[in-house]
Amino acid sequence: MTKHFLTSPLRFYLTAPAPCPYLPAQQERKVFTSLESSEAIALNNALTHAGFRRSQNIAYRPACEACGACVSARIPAADFQETRRWRRVMAANGDLIRGRSAAIATQEHFLLLQKYLAARHASGGMAGMAFHDFAGMVEDTMVHTHIVEYRRAGGPGKGQLLAAALVDVLRDGLSLVYSFFDPDFPGRSLGSFIILDHVRQALMADAGYVYIGYWVEGSEKMAYKAAFRPIELLTGGAWRRAFEAG
């Protein structure tokens, strides 16, 4: 396992209880620390490997008192199997062109995010986000991050932005910080496509893993992550293979 050595002590803080967005009967709490230091890149690597997620210059992970359902998940790129289902998703999006840009928020990105949130997360905490909030989410960082865009290559709508992802580049892989897409194209399975394409990107870059956030047993919102097999979950302080391919 890769070890990360940090020279500065860390201070961790605990949020107050709040309604859980994944399991309605539960209350959530998070432990978090700041990434605003000269060691932000190394710290982000170490904490992501330890099950934290990044939001701007904060790294956090669940610290709920009565529930441990949120488990960090990552896909081992070299072992991932593209099933018939995943090949169909890739084929359905064969007309999309991937582009990579610096982590700079644009009005085009923001309009797509608003459309996505209105359709998929209208009651969520991000639903009322203004452009300056979005710009902070994208640009307020001291780590290696970028935006990946997916645009239509030709025909009607050529150049249209259909999906985007904010991605951290880690020492051992890629971390999908946040992704969003146009909900008017359900047949494309754009959310799954973003993950699949990042597995391919990880393979091309000889990066080990694609970190996909938390898998939450019992949550319909997070159930789709279990379909990416094999997958590794962080349990008992170690990354363990949870599902076999196929």
C-alpha positions in Angstrom: 0.0 0.0 0.0 1.3 3.5 -0.9 2.3 5.5 2.2 2.0 9.2 2.3 4.1 11.2 4.8 2.9 14.6 6.0 4.9 17.0 8.0 2.1 19.2 9.4 -0.4 18.0 12.1 -4.0 17.8 11.0 -7.1 19.2 12.8 -10.4 17.4 12.3 -13.8 18.7 13.0 -17.2 17.1 13.4 -20.5 18.5 11.9 -23.7 18.6 13.8 -26.3 15.9 13.1 -28.5 16.5 10.0 -31.0 14.4 8.0 -29.3 11.8 5.9 -29.7 12.3 2.1 -29.5 8.6 1.4 -31.3 6.8 4.2 -34.3 8.8 5.4 -34.5 7.2 8.8 -30.9 8.1 9.7 -29.0 11.2 10.8 -25.7 12.0 9.2 -22.5 13.5 10.7 -19.2 14.2 8.9 -15.7 14.6 10.0 -13.7 17.0 8.0 -10.3 18.8 7.7 -8.9 21.6 5.6 -6.8 21.1 2.4 -5.5 24.6 2.5 -1.9 24.0 3.0 1.4 23.6 1.1 0.8 19.8 1.4 -2.7 19.9 -0.1 -1.8 17.5 -2.9 -0.2 14.9 -0.7 -3.0 15.3 1.8 -5.7 14.8 -0.8 -4.0 11.6 -1.9 -3.6 10.2 1.6 -7.2 11.1 2.7 -8.8 9.9 -0.5 -7.1 6.6 0.0 -8.4 6.6 3.6 -12.0 7.1 2.5 -12.4 10.9 2.4 -14.0 12.9 -0.4 -13.0 16.4 -1.5 -15.3 19.4 -1.7 -13.4 22.6 -2.6 -10.6 22.9 0.0 -12.3 20.5 2.5 -11.9 16.7 2.8 -14.7 14.9 4.6 -16.1 11.5 5.3 -19.1 10.2 7.1 -18.9 9.8 10.9 -22.4 8.8 11.8 -23.1 7.5 15.3 -25.7 4.9 14.5 -25.0 3.9 10.9 -22.0 2.8 8.9 -23.8 2.3 5.5 -21.6 4.8 3.6 -18.6 2.9 2.3 -15.9 4.3 0.0 -15.8 2.6 -3.4 -13.2 2.4 -6.2 -12.9 0.4 -9.4 -9.6 -1.4 -10.1 -9.1 -0.3 -13.7 -6.9 -3.2 -14.9 -9.4 -5.8 -13.6 -12.6 -4.2 -14.8 -14.7 -6.2 -17.2 -16.7 -4.5 -19.9 -19.8 -6.6 -20.0 -22.3 -6.6 -22.8 -24.3 -4.0 -20.9 -21.3 -1.7 -20.6 -20.4 -2.2 -24.3 -23.9 -1.1 -25.2 -23.5 2.1 -23.1 -20.2 2.9 -24.8 -21.7 2.3 -28.2 -24.7 4.5 -27.4 -22.2 7.3 -26.7 -19.9 6.7 -29.6 -20.7 10.1 -31.1 -19.4 12.0 -28.1 -16.0 13.7 -28.0 -14.1 13.9 -24.8 -12.3 17.2 -24.0 -10.3 18.2 -21.0 -9.9 21.7 -19.6 -8.6 23.5 -16.5 -10.9 23.7 -13.5 -12.6 26.9 -14.5 -16.4 27.3 -14.2 -18.3 28.5 -17.2 -21.9 29.5 -17.8 -22.3 26.5 -20.1 -21.3 24.1 -17.3 -23.6 25.9 -14.8 -26.6 25.7 -17.1 -26.1 22.0 -17.6 -25.7 21.5 -13.8 -28.9 23.4 -13.1 -30.8 21.2 -15.6 -29.3 18.0 -14.1 -30.2 19.1 -10.5 -33.7 20.1 -11.4 -34.4 16.7 -12.9 -32.4 14.4 -10.5 -31.9 16.2 -7.2 -34.6 19.0 -7.0 -34.8 18.6 -3.2 -31.1 18.3 -2.6 -28.8 20.8 -0.9 -27.3 21.9 -4.2 -30.6 22.7 -5.9 -30.4 26.4 -5.1 -26.8 26.8 -6.1 -25.9 30.2 -7.7 -23.1 30.6 -10.2 -20.7 31.9 -7.7 -21.3 28.8 -5.6 -20.6 26.6 -8.6 -17.5 28.6 -9.4 -16.2 28.0 -5.8 -17.0 24.3 -6.2 -14.9 24.0 -9.4 -12.1 26.6 -8.8 -11.5 26.7 -5.1 -8.9 24.0 -4.9 -5.2 23.6 -4.3 -4.9 20.0 -5.7 -4.5 18.5 -9.2 -8.0 18.7 -10.7 -9.6 19.3 -14.1 -12.9 19.2 -16.0 -13.7 16.6 -18.5 -16.4 17.5 -21.1 -18.4 15.3 -23.4 -19.8 16.9 -26.6 -21.7 15.7 -29.6 -19.3 15.2 -32.5 -21.7 15.8 -35.5 -25.2 16.0 -36.8 -28.0 18.0 -35.2 -26.6 19.5 -32.0 -23.0 19.3 -33.0 -20.8 20.6 -30.2 -23.6 20.4 -27.6 -22.3 19.7 -24.1 -24.1 16.6 -22.8 -22.0 15.7 -19.7 -19.1 17.0 -17.6 -17.1 15.8 -14.6 -14.8 17.4 -12.1 -11.9 15.0 -11.6 -9.0 14.9 -9.2 -5.7 13.3 -10.4 -4.3 11.2 -7.6 -1.1 9.3 -7.2 -2.9 6.0 -7.7 -5.8 6.9 -10.0 -8.6 9.3 -10.7 -11.3 10.5 -8.3 -14.7 11.6 -9.7 -15.4 14.6 -7.4 -18.7 15.4 -9.1 -20.3 14.6 -12.5 -23.5 15.9 -14.1 -25.2 15.4 -17.5 -28.2 16.3 -19.6 -31.2 14.3 -18.4 -33.0 14.6 -21.7 -31.0 11.7 -23.1 -32.0 8.7 -20.8 -31.1 6.1 -23.4 -27.5 7.1 -23.3 -27.0 6.2 -19.5 -24.6 9.2 -19.3 -23.9 8.7 -15.6 -22.6 5.2 -16.2 -20.8 6.3 -19.4 -18.8 8.9 -17.4 -17.5 6.2 -15.1 -16.8 3.8 -17.9 -14.9 6.4 -19.8 -12.8 7.2 -16.8 -11.9 3.6 -16.3 -10.6 3.7 -19.9 -8.7 6.9 -19.1 -7.2 5.3 -16.0 -6.0 2.4 -18.1 -4.4 4.7 -20.8 -2.7 6.6 -18.0 -1.5 3.5 -16.2 -3.5 4.7 -13.2 -4.7 2.0 -10.8 -8.1 3.1 -9.7 -11.2 5.2 -10.4 -12.6 6.4 -7.1 -16.4 6.8 -7.4 -17.5 8.1 -4.0 -19.6 6.2 -1.5 -21.7 3.1 -2.0 -24.6 3.1 0.4 -26.3 -0.3 1.1 -30.0 0.2 1.1 -30.0 3.5 -0.9 -31.6 3.4 -4.3 -29.6 6.5 -5.3 -26.3 4.6 -4.8 -27.3 1.1 -5.9 -26.0 1.6 -9.4 -22.4 1.6 -8.2 -22.6 -2.1 -7.3 -23.0 -2.9 -11.0 -19.4 -1.9 -11.7 -17.5 -5.1 -11.1 -15.1 -5.9 -9.7 -15.3 -3.1 -7.2 -13.3 -2.5 -4.0 -14.8 -1.2 -0.8 -13.0 0.3 2.2 -14.0 -1.9 5.1 -12.2 -2.6 8.3 -9.5 -0.1 7.4 -8.5 -1.9 4.2 -9.6 -1.9 0.5 -11.3 -5.3 -0.2 -12.8 -6.8 -3.3 -16.5 -6.8 -2.8 -18.0 -8.2 -6.0 -16.7 -10.5 -8.6 -16.9 -9.6 -12.2 -19.8 -10.9 -14.2 
